[in-house]
Amino acid sequence: MLTMQLAWRILVVTIAFGAASAIGWWALPIAAAVFGAITHRDRGGPLVAGIGGMLSWAVILVYDAARGPVATVAATLGGVLQIKPIAVYVLTLSFAGLLAVCAAIVARSVARVFVPEKA
């Protein structure tokens, strides 16, 4: 069950990742790595990063869909890739989630090596 603290944490991470993604797509894994290093003692950090990454890009997709022909782009790209347009959305959100999870896991592992454990 989703606790209120976890829901707030996911919301804050989603907002931070969305702000980072406004700079460029490459800022998402950087932000996720920073988050992973900060939360290196938390087991659920990479999962929160992945959910936050997917939600932040979902918000960006919805915003872009309200402003422009995202459905046309998805249909065109889906035709090129020979997949359905919905799969373009799924792949986009999966890419964001995987970027965030992988960056958080790598940064967490590095932080665990360099940050001494508390007694």
Secondary structure, 3 states (H helix, E strand, C coil): CCCHHHHHHHHHHHHHHHHHHHHCCCHHHHHHHHHHHHCCCCCCHHHHHHHHHHHHHHHHHHHHHHHCCHHHHHHHHHHHHCCCHHHHHHHHHHHHHHHHHHHHHHHHHHHHHHCCCCC
